[in-house]
């Protein structure tokens, strides 16, 4: 059986890593740890900020993560950096395809507007109302 130690988290920390360290000690996922953080904030507000004092004391008592864990985290980071080139290439290709589609769509739209109102697309049989000249009348009460 592997012995576990309660330590602050080095990877999953927002302030001091105390809540994440407790969550990792019990083997909880990152999503559950996020839920615990939200729950802790709600309980802190409802208890007249007593949770702030508890958090400060816990962050002072719980030790930081050891260097072995930090080395393991750095090796995981190196693995990610090694594989991230593949993801960046896929992302760049996807963005290039989207840009080409957008430019083609914009070009077609610009071509349709350049044609002017003479070639404006209308429904078959639809007539466009012609403008009537306005007589000079000083009575604007119709508006």
C-alpha positions, 0 to 999 in steps of 0.5 A: 500500500502506497503511503500518501502525504497531505501536501499543497498542490503545485500544479492545480493551485489558484491561491496557495494550493491548499484546497487542491492539495486536500482534493488530491490527497483524497484522489479527487479529479480537477472538476471535483476540486473546482466544485470544492473551491466554489463550495468553500467560497459559499460556506465562507460567505455564509459563515461570516468569513470564518473560512478565510481564517481556516484557509490561512491556518491550513495553508500555513500548516500543510507543507508544500509539495516535494521536489520529486513531485515537481520533477514529475510535473516538469517531465509531464510538461516536457512531454506536452511540449514534445507533442504540442507541435502536432496539435499546433500543426493541426490547429494551424491547418484548421484555421487556414481552411476556415480562413479560406472558406471565409474569404471565399464567402466574403468574395461571393458576397462582395461580387453580388453587391458590386453588381448593383441594384439592376441585378439584385436577386428577387423572387420570380414574379416579384416587382420592385415598387418604383419611387413616386415623385414628391410634390412640394407641400409644406404639410408634414403632418402625415409623418 
